């Protein structure tokens, strides 16, 4: 064992350090489609913040690049290590430490999956409402990317649902930010700065998340439209209706066809309506009282018809659950269909029609395609990109992202920049803003060991 490996093993125990052939391919990548894997030199599995601190002190002293890893379900290669690097895997730090029903928060370690947290909170009639498409995602990973998901229209994204963190800086210092309070106005908000930083500022070792009541009654309404413009025009009116949808998703006709085929969905939509439909809205409602939910569903159906929907189908429990599950698995369907990349551009929701029209047109000029779905309520567009040639695809993405900026949007709404989108971010973002962000990075990570190549191009060792 090398001297560095001996030091790292001393920090976490010899049985919790992997080197050489003991490192499986799983640690070399996440689920990003366009970035090849890279095995690290070391994988360490700490059990506490103190062990993470010891690892980072060694890494800083030796100049070893460090990549944090939760479940590896990310889509932007932020969990893809660099050659000669250290992966800090949080698979052993996977406990729900406390469900605090008085303050409606849970305190969890970063390796806890969303599915595990959901099971624990259900025992108390509560829920953590951040639901990105993959419930095997770790809480730490969702903090790293500021994950959103389909419920963001009602409950917001990670930044609005995390009140405190414990984190370890690149120097090995352990800090706490925020807490169990609902608000704070004392100095800079380090909690919000670390959320979404993709492991480039600190390694999160504990998360305090806000919980919501778990409402017992829910229903999903599926509305086909034969004009995409009508779909987008309907969204703000539904959001302003007072019905408070839990989910408000658009699904284009090609994506819906793939979902129906791959997931064997029975949605009750007649073939003649499917054939004329350009896109669908899926709207989920919930309520504490069944009768009130029924009233809301009836009002929603009437509103959708007024807004141009061909019809409105109230899905039964099983069909509704399968539709939402299929929508959550849209990435896997795109991957199975041979997609070359998946992007998650966000624009003001009123700009979604022109953005989607131009993105599709740009893709067609390359001989490829752009199909997908998205969170209509918050303007987050998920597109599967089909364009085989890497250089052509790079220019296509530059053009698509550039148009998003013109519309007042951003490259990523919830997947993060990772390694897959950094070059576009540096090319398109305001230079003064980038310089400021680099100075923030240098303040947190003076030796540049934390996830180099993520958010900013890698320089130095």
KOLFIFI-663148 format. One record per atom (N, C-alpha, C): x, y negated, z negated; residue in three letters. Coordinates in steps of 0.05 Angstrom, whole numbers, plus 5000, padded with zeros to 4 digits. Layout:
<pts>
XYZala ...
</pts>
This chain:
<pts>
501750245000unk 500050005000unk 501849755000unk 501149565017unk 502649315019unk 502449154994unk 504148954991unk 504148784967unk 501448634965unk 500448534988unk 497948384987unk 495648574980unk 495648814992unk 493549004986unk 493549084956unk 495949104945unk 496149164916unk 494948944900unk 495448694907unk 494248464893unk 491248474895unk 490248514919unk 487348524923unk 486048754907unk 487348984908unk 486249214893unk 486249154863unk 488149004854unk 488248924826unk 485848754818unk 484848604837unk 482648424832unk 479948564830unk 479548774847unk 476948904848unk 477049204841unk 479349314837unk 479649594832unk 480349744858unk 482149934856unk 483150064880unk 480850194896unk 478850294883unk 476650424897unk 474850234911unk 475149984907unk 473449774920unk 474949604940unk 477249704949unk 478749574970unk 479249764993unk 478449695017unk 478849855040unk 481049735058unk 482749905069unk 484749815088unk 484950025110unk 486149945133unk 486750135154unk 484250285164unk 484650545168unk 482550715179unk 480150745161unk 480450675135unk 478150685117unk 476050475122unk 476750275138unk 474950055145unk 473250145169unk 470650175165unk 468850265187unk 468350035206unk 467450115230unk 466749915250unk 464649715242unk 462949805223unk 460749625214unk 461749365203unk 464149365191unk 465249115180unk 466448935201unk 466549025226unk 467848865247unk 465948675261unk 463348685255unk 461448515270unk 458948485255unk 457248295265unk 454448295257unk 452748355281unk 450348245284unk 448648325307unk 448748135330unk 450747955331unk 451047775354unk 451547935379unk 450347855401unk 450548015426unk 453047955442unk 454047705439unk 456047615458unk 458847595447unk 459347695422unk 461947665410unk 462947945403unk 465248035414unk 466248295407unk 467148315379unk 467148555368unk 467948595340unk 470948575336unk 471648535311unk 474448515303unk 474748625275unk 476248845273unk 476648955246unk 478548775230unk 477848735204unk 479548585187unk 481848755176unk 483748635163unk 485848785150unk 484948905124unk 483048765111unk 482148855084unk 479148805081unk 477948995067unk 475148955058unk 475048985028unk 474248785014unk 474148794984unk 471148784976unk 470448934955unk 467748954946unk 467648864916unk 467448604912unk 467448504884unk 464848564870unk 464948564843unk 462548604827unk 461748364811unk 463248144812unk 462747914796unk 463947664809unk 463047434800unk 464147184809unk 467147164802unk 467847274779unk 470647274770unk 472447434789unk 471347654799unk 472947814818unk 473147664845unk 471047534853unk 471147364878unk 473247144874unk 473247024851unk 475246814845unk 478046924847unk 478547154837unk 481247274838unk 482047334867unk 480147424883unk 480647484911unk 481447224926unk 479947014921unk 480446764936unk 483046634927unk 483846664903unk 486446554894unk 488646704909unk 488446964912unk 490447114927unk 490447024957unk 488047004968unk 487846934997unk 488946655002unk 488446464984unk 489446194987unk 492546194985unk 493546344966unk 496546354963unk 497946484987unk 496546674999unk 497846835021unk 496946735048unk 495046545049unk 494146445075unk 492446645090unk 490846805076unk 489247015089unk 486446905095unk 485546915120unk 482846815126unk 480747005114unk 478546885103unk 476547025088unk 473746995101unk 472347225104unk 469647225115unk 467847365095unk 465747225087unk 463747345070unk 461847515086unk 460847735074unk 458947905088unk 456748005069unk 454247975078unk 452048085064unk 451148345076unk 448948335092unk 447948575105unk 448948605134unk 450248395144unk 451148405172unk 448948385192unk 446748255185unk 444448235203unk 444347975218unk 446347805215unk 446447545228unk 446647575258unk 445947355272unk 445847365302unk 447847175315unk 449647055299unk 451446855310unk 454446915305unk 455047155295unk 457747245290unk 459147095268unk 457646975249unk 458846855226unk 460047065207unk 459147305208unk 460247525192unk 462347695206unk 463147595230unk 465247745245unk 467947645235unk 469647815224unk 472147735213unk 474247665235unk 476547565226unk 478747505245unk 480947705239unk 482647725259unk 484847915257unk 486647855232unk 487248055217unk 488948015193unk 487447905169unk 484847885172unk 483247745151unk 482247935129unk 480847805110unk 479647945088unk 476647905090unk 475148125089unk 472248115087unk 471548145057unk 470047955046unk 468947985020unk 466048075023unk 465648335018unk 462948455021unk 461548454994unk 459048354995unk 457448324970unk 455648564966unk 456248784977unk 454549024974unk 454249114946unk 456249064928unk 455949144900unk 454648934883unk 454548694893unk 453148474878unk 450348454888unk 448748654881unk 446048684893unk 443848714873unk 444048564851unk 442048584830unk 440248334829unk 437648384823unk 435848174816unk 436248134786unk 437547914778unk 438347874751unk 436047794732unk 434047644744unk 431847554727unk 429547464745unk 427147524736unk 424747404747unk 423647224725unk 423846964728unk 423046764708unk 420246674715unk 418246794703unk 415446724710unk 414646454699unk 415946364678unk 415346104667unk 416145874686unk 418345904699unk 419345694717unk 418945764746unk 417746004751unk 417246094779unk 419746094795unk 421846224784unk 424346254799unk 425346544795unk 427046624813unk 428546874809unk 431446814811unk 433046954795unk 435946924796unk 437047184807unk 438547164830unk 439347414844unk 442247384853unk 443447624856unk 446147634868unk 445947624898unk 448047544912unk 447847504941unk 447347754957unk 448047984947unk 447648234963unk 444848344962unk 443048234946unk 440248324945unk 438948274972unk 437548474982unk 436148435007unk 433448305002unk 432348175023unk 429748055020unk 427648265014unk 427948505024unk 425948725018unk 426148794989unk 428548804978unk 428848874949unk 427648654932unk 428248404939unk 427148184924unk 424148174925unk 423048234949unk 420148234952unk 418848444934unk 420048674932unk 418948894915unk 418948814886unk 421048674877unk 421248594849unk 419248364843unk 419048174861unk 417147954855unk 414248044856unk 413648244873unk 410948344875unk 409948454848unk 411748554832unk 410948664806unk 409848444788unk 410448194794unk 409547964778unk 407447794793unk 406447894815unk 404447744831unk 405647494844unk 408247504849unk 409647274861unk 411047364886unk 412147164901unk 413647224926unk 415647014931unk 417847094943unk 419846904954unk 419046864984unk 418146634992unk 416746605018unk 418546585042unk 421146585040unk 422946565063unk 423046845076unk 421846865100unk 421747125114unk 422747095142unk 425447095146unk 426447125173unk 425747395184unk 426347455209unk 425347695222unk 426347955210unk 428547945195unk 429748195186unk 429848205155unk 428148375143unk 427948385114unk 430248545102unk 431948665118unk 434448785108unk 436648575104unk 436048325113unk 437948105109unk 438448065079unk 440847985072unk 441447925044unk 440747645037unk 440147595012unk 439447315003unk 441847135008unk 444247235002unk 446647075007unk 446947005037unk 446347195054unk 446547135083unk 444546925092unk 442146935081unk 440146735088unk 440846465077unk 442146455054unk 443146195044unk 445346085063unk 447046265073unk 449246185090unk 448246055116unk 446046155127unk 445046055152unk 442645865149unk 441745815124unk 439345655120unk 437045775136unk 436546035131unk 434546175146unk 431746065143unk 430046105163unk 427346005162unk 425346235165unk 424446285189unk 422546495194unk 419746395199unk 417946595202unk 415246525210unk 413646375190unk 414246405164unk 412646275143unk 413545985138unk 415545885153unk 416645625148unk 414545395151unk 412645435168unk 410645225172unk 409145165146unk 408745365129unk 407345315103unk 409345275080unk 411445435079unk 413045445055unk 415845315059unk 416545245084unk 419145125088unk 421345335092unk 423745245095unk 426045415101unk 427745445075unk 429945575077unk 431545635053unk 432245395037unk 432945175050unk 433744935035unk 431544835016unk 429044885023unk 426844795006unk 426045004985unk 427345234986unk 426545454968unk 428845554951unk 431145424951unk 433345484933unk 433945244916unk 433845294890unk 434245064871unk 436945064858unk 438445274860unk 441045274847unk 442845504858unk 445445464854unk 447445654863unk 449645684843unk 450945914842unk 453645944832unk 455346004856unk 457645874858unk 459345914881unk 462245894873unk 463946024889unk 466846024884unk 468145874907unk 469745674900unk 471145504919unk 473645654930unk 474745554951unk 477145684963unk 479445694944unk 479545514925unk 481645504904unk 481245714883unk 478845844883unk 478246044862unk 476545924839unk 476145664840unk 474445534819unk 471545614822unk 470245664799unk 467445744799unk 465745504791unk 463745444807unk 462045214801unk 459045304801unk 457445144788unk 454545174789unk 453344914799unk 451344944816unk 449944714828unk 446944744823unk 445544524818unk 442644544814unk 441944714790unk 439744854791unk 438945014769unk 436045104772unk 434545114749unk 431745204750unk 429844964751unk 430944724754unk 429244484755unk 428044464783unk 425844324785unk 424544284810unk 425644044825unk 427143874811unk 428343644824unk 430743554808unk 432543414822unk 434943314809unk 435943074824unk 436942864810unk 438042634823unk 440442544807unk 442442714808unk 444942664792unk 447342734809unk 448342534824unk 450642584841unk 449942714867unk 451942794882unk 451542924908unk 450243194905unk 448543264924unk 447043514922unk 448743734935unk 450443864919unk 452144074929unk 450644324937unk 448344374924unk 446744604931unk 446044584961unk 444944354969unk 444044324996unk 446444315016unk 448744225007unk 451044225025unk 452144505030unk 452144675010unk 453144945013unk 451145115029unk 448545075025unk 446545215041unk 446945145070unk 447045345087unk 447445295116unk 450345265124unk 452245285106unk 455045235113unk 456445495123unk 455045715124unk 455945965137unk 458646055126unk 459046035100unk 461446135087unk 463945975092unk 463645725101unk 465945555107unk 466745375085unk 464945335065unk 465545155043unk 466045295016unk 464645515011unk 464845664986unk 463545934990unk 464046124972unk 462646384973unk 460546384951unk 458046424958unk 455846414939unk 455746684924unk 455646664898unk 455646904881unk 453146944865unk 451346744865unk 448846764851unk 446946554863unk 444446624865unk 442446444878unk 439946434860unk 439046184855unk 436446144841unk 434446064862unk 432446224867unk 430446174888unk 427746114875unk 426245944889unk 423545874880unk 421546094888unk 419646144871unk 417546344877unk 414846214880unk 413146344896unk 410346254900unk 408446464892unk 405946394886unk 403846604880unk 403446774905unk 403147034900unk 402547224922unk 399547234926unk 398547114947unk 395647104951unk 394647374961unk 392347464951unk 391547744956unk 390147784983unk 389147574996unk 387547615020unk 388747465044unk 388947615066unk 390147495090unk 388847595115unk 389047445137unk 387947515163unk 389647395184unk 389747525207unk 391247425230unk 389447405254unk 389547175268unk 387947125291unk 389847105315unk 389247245337unk 390847235361unk 389247095383unk 390446885395unk 388946735415unk 390546715440unk 389546835462unk 390946815488unk 390146555502unk 392046435516unk 391646195531unk 392646245560unk 391146135579unk 392046175607unk 393645925617unk 394145735599unk 395745505605unk 397645445582unk 400245455587unk 402145425566unk 401945145553unk 401344945569unk 401044675559unk 398844665537unk 396744815541unk 394544825521unk 395544945495unk 397245145497unk 398345275473unk 399745065456unk 401544915469unk 403144725454unk 401444485444unk 399444415460unk 397744195452unk 396044275428unk 395444535425unk 393844635403unk 395244635377unk 397944665378unk 399444705353unk 399144475333unk 399644225340unk 399344015320unk 396543985310unk 394544045326unk 391744025317unk 391144245297unk 392244485300unk 391844695280unk 393344625255unk 395744515257unk 397244435234unk 395844225218unk 394444045232unk 393043825219unk 390243885210unk 389344135214unk 386544205209unk 385844235180unk 387844265163unk 387344325135unk 387144615129unk 387444785149unk 387245075145unk 389745195134unk 391945035134unk 394545115122unk 395445395131unk 395945435157unk 396745705166unk 399345785153unk 399446045146unk 401946155135unk 403846215158unk 402846285181unk 404446345205unk 403046205229unk 404646085246unk 403645965271unk 405746015292unk 405446225307unk 407446315326unk 406446305355unk 408146235374unk 407446275402unk 409146515412unk 407946665430unk 409146895442unk 408546885472unk 410646875489unk 410046855518unk 409147135528unk 407947135552unk 406647375562unk 408547605566unk 411047545575unk 412947765579unk 413847885552unk 414247715532unk 415047825506unk 412747985494unk 410347885497unk 408048035486unk 407748305500unk 408148305526unk 407948565541unk 410048765530unk 412448665525unk 414548835514unk 413848935487unk 412748755470unk 411948835443unk 409849045444unk 407749005461unk 405549195463unk 406549475471unk 408449475491unk 409449725501unk 411249865481unk 413149715470unk 415149835452unk 414049925425unk 412049765415unk 411049815389unk 408249945389unk 407250005413unk 404650145416unk 402449985402unk 402349725408unk 400349555395unk 397649595407unk 395549595391unk 392849595400unk 391549345389unk 391349135406unk 390548875398unk 387648805406unk 386448975422unk 383648925430unk 383348715451unk 385448635465unk 385348435486unk 384848575512unk 382548515526unk 382048655551unk 384148605572unk 384448795590unk 386548775611unk 386248525628unk 383748455635unk 383348225652unk 384147965639unk 384047955612unk 384947715597unk 388047725595unk 389147955589unk 392047985588unk 393347895614unk 392147965637unk 393247905663unk 393347605669unk 391547455657unk 391447165663unk 392846995642unk 393647125620unk 394746975598unk 397646905602unk 398346645597unk 401146555599unk 402546585572unk 401046535551unk 402246545524unk 400046585503unk 400946675480unk 399046725457unk 399846555433unk 397946485417unk 398446385390unk 397546595371unk 399246655352unk 398646835329unk 398546665304unk 396246655291unk 395846485268unk 394946655245unk 396546645223unk 395946795199unk 394946605177unk 392846675164unk 391746525142unk 391746695117unk 391846565094unk 391646715069unk 390046545049unk 388946685029unk 387346545009unk 387146714984unk 386446574962unk 386046714937unk 383346854936unk 381446754951unk 378646854950unk 377846954978unk 376747194979unk 376147315005unk 374047155021unk 371947055008unk 369946905022unk 371046655034unk 372846525020unk 374046275031unk 375746345055unk 377146565053unk 378746645076unk 376946695100unk 374646825097unk 372846875119unk 371846615131unk 371346415114unk 370446155124unk 372746025141unk 375146045131unk 377445925145unk 377846065172unk 377546335173unk 377946475198unk 375846395218unk 373346365209unk 371246275227unk 371845995238unk 372745815221unk 373345545229unk 375745545249unk 377645715244unk 379945735261unk 379145835289unk 377446035290unk 376546145315unk 375145935332unk 373445775318unk 372045565332unk 373945355343unk 375945285326unk 377945085334unk 379545175358unk 380445425357unk 382045535380unk 380445525406unk 377945595405unk 376245585429unk 376045305439unk 375645115421unk 375444835429unk 378044735442unk 380344855433unk 382944765443unk 383744915469unk 382045085479unk 382545205505unk 383345495505unk 383245625482unk 383845915481unk 381746065497unk 382646265511unk 380746435526unk 378846575507unk 379846655484unk 378246785464unk 379946785438unk 378846885416unk 380346905391unk 379647175379unk 381647335373unk 381347605364unk 382247615335unk 380447695317unk 381147735289unk 382248015286unk 384748045280unk 385948305279unk 385448435252unk 384748695253unk 384448845229unk 387148875215unk 387048955189unk 389448965173unk 391749105186unk 391349355196unk 393549505208unk 394549375233unk 392749275250unk 393649155275unk 395048885270unk 394148735250unk 395448485243unk 398248535233unk 398448735215unk 401148795204unk 403048885226unk 402049055245unk 403749145266unk 404548925285unk 402748735290unk 403448505307unk 405748345295unk 405448275269unk 407448115256unk 410048265254unk 409948525249unk 412448685249unk 413748695276unk 412148715297unk 413248715324unk 414448445331unk 413148235322unk 414347965327unk 416947935312unk 417148045288unk 419648035273unk 421848195287unk 421048395302unk 423048565316unk 423548475344unk 422648235352unk 423048145379unk 425948155388unk 427748095370unk 430648105377unk 431448375386unk 430448585372unk 431248855379unk 430148935406unk 427748845412unk 426548895438unk 428248755460unk 429148515454unk 430748365474unk 433448515478unk 434548605456unk 437148745458unk 436749005474unk 434649155469unk 434049395484unk 433649345513unk 432549115519unk 432049045547unk 434448945562unk 436748915548unk 439248835560unk 439848545559unk 438648395540unk 439248115538unk 442148075533unk 443247855544unk 446047795541unk 446647605518unk 444547465509unk 444747295486unk 441947225475unk 441847145451unk 439347055439unk 439946785425unk 438346585432unk 438746315421unk 436246225405unk 436646035388unk 434445945370unk 434445635369unk 434345515392unk 434245215393unk 431845105378unk 432244875366unk 429944745353unk 429644465365unk 427144385371unk 426544125382unk 424044025368unk 423443765369unk 420843675358unk 418643835372unk 416743925357unk 414844115368unk 413344005392unk 412943735393unk 411643625417unk 413443635442unk 416043695438unk 417843715460unk 418144005470unk 416744185457unk 417044465465unk 416244525494unk 414044415504unk 413344475532unk 415444395553unk 416444145552unk 418544075571unk 421144235567unk 421844285541unk 424244435536unk 424044715548unk 421844855543unk 421545125552unk 421445135583unk 420044945595unk 419944935624unk 422744905636unk 424344725625unk 426944675636unk 428844905631unk 428745025606unk 430445255600unk 429945485619unk 427445535624unk 426745755643unk 427745685671unk 427345435679unk 428245365706unk 431245375709unk 432645295688unk 435645305689unk 436545595691unk 435245775675unk 435946055676unk 435446175703unk 433246105716unk 432546215742unk 434546135763unk 435645895761unk 437645805781unk 440245975780unk 440646115758unk 443046285756unk 442446575765unk 439846615772unk 439046885779unk 438347055754unk 438246925731unk 437647065706unk 434846985696unk 434546985670unk 431946925659unk 432146835630unk 430046715620unk 429846625592unk 426946675583unk 426546865566unk 423846925556unk 423946935526unk 421546905514unk 421646925485unk 419146835471unk 419546755446unk 417446685428unk 418646485408unk 417046405389unk 418246215370unk 416246115349unk 417345955331unk 415745845309unk 414545585319unk 412145605330unk 410845375343unk 410445145323unk 410045215298unk 409445005278unk 411744825272unk 414244915277unk 416544745271unk 418444715294unk 417644785318unk 419244725342unk 421644905346unk 421745135333unk 424045315335unk 423545515357unk 425045495378unk 424745655402unk 426745885403unk 425746135404unk 427546365406unk 427446465435unk 429646465448unk 429746555476unk 431846775479unk 431046985493unk 432947195502unk 433947105529unk 436647085531unk 437946995556unk 439047225571unk 438247245596unk 439147455614unk 440947325636unk 443547355633unk 445447235652unk 448047375647unk 448847555665unk 451047735660unk 453747605661unk 454247425680unk 456847305683unk 457447125660unk 459647165646unk 460247005622unk 460546705628unk 461946635650unk 462346355656unk 459746215664unk 458146355680unk 455546245688unk 453746215663unk 453846415645unk 452246395621unk 453146165603unk 455746125601unk 456745905585unk 455745645595unk 455745605621unk 454745345632unk 451745325628unk 450345545631unk 447445545627unk 446845465599unk 448145575579unk 447645505551unk 448445215546unk 450545125558unk 451344845554unk 449044665564unk 447944725587unk 445744565598unk 443244585581unk 442544825571unk 440244855554unk 440544705528unk 442844735515unk 443344605490unk 443444295494unk 444644215516unk 444843925522unk 442043805525unk 440243945537unk 437543845540unk 436143835513unk 436644025496unk 435444015470unk 436343765455unk 438943695457unk 439943445445unk 438443205456unk 438043205482unk 436742975495unk 433942935483unk 432643155476unk 429943145465unk 429843095435unk 432143055423unk 432243005394unk 432443265378unk 433343485391unk 433543735377unk 436343815369unk 436744075364unk 439344175355unk 439744455366unk 442244545366unk 442944805378unk 441645035363unk 441645025337unk 440545245322unk 438645145301unk 436345285299unk 434345225278unk 434545395254unk 435745635256unk 435845815233unk 437946035235unk 438946105258unk 440946315260unk 443746215253unk 444245955254unk 446845845249unk 448545845275unk 450745705273unk 452545675296unk 454545905298unk 455446005275unk 457246225274unk 459646185293unk 460446395306unk 462646375326unk 461446355354unk 458946425358unk 457846435385unk 457146155396unk 456645955379unk 455645705388unk 457545465381unk 459745525368unk 461545315358unk 462545145381unk 463245265404unk 464345105426unk 462344915437unk 459744985437unk 457644815447unk 457244585427unk 457344645401unk 456944445380unk 459144235382unk 461644325385unk 463844125386unk 463743965412unk 462644075433unk 462443935458unk 460143725459unk 457943795446unk 455543635448unk 454943445425unk 456043505401unk 455443355377unk 456943095377unk 455942895362unk 457242635359unk 459942665347unk 462142555360unk 464842585349unk 465242475321unk 464042245316unk 464342135289unk 463142315268unk 460842435274unk 459642625256unk 461342875252unk 462542975273unk 464343205271unk 466743145254unk 467942905257unk 470242835241unk 469442825211unk 467142715205unk 466242705177unk 465842995166unk 464643165182unk 464243435173unk 466843585169unk 468843535186unk 471443665182unk 472743565156unk 472343315149unk 473443215124unk 472143345100unk 469443395103unk 468043535082unk 469243825079unk 469543955101unk 470744225102unk 473544215088unk 475144025095unk 477844015083unk 477843965053unk 475843815044unk 475543765015unk 474944025000unk 473144185011unk 472344434998unk 474544645002unk 475844645024unk 477544875033unk 480244765043unk 481944655026unk 484344515035unk 486244695050unk 486244955046unk 488145125060unk 486845255085unk 484245195090unk 482945285114unk 482545585116unk 482045725093unk 481846015094unk 479046115097unk 477045945092unk 474246035091unk 472946035119unk 472546275130unk 471246315156unk 472246135178unk 474846135183unk 475945965204unk 474846055231unk 474145855248unk 472945905274unk 469945895274unk 468745865250unk 465845825248unk 465345525243unk 463445415258unk 462745135258unk 464844965273unk 467345015268unk 469544865282unk 471545075294unk 472744995316unk 474745165328unk 476945225308unk 478045465309unk 480145535290unk 482745395298unk 484045285278unk 486745175282unk 488645285261unk 491145295268unk 493145395249unk 492945695246unk 493745795223unk 493846085218unk 491046205218unk 
</pts>
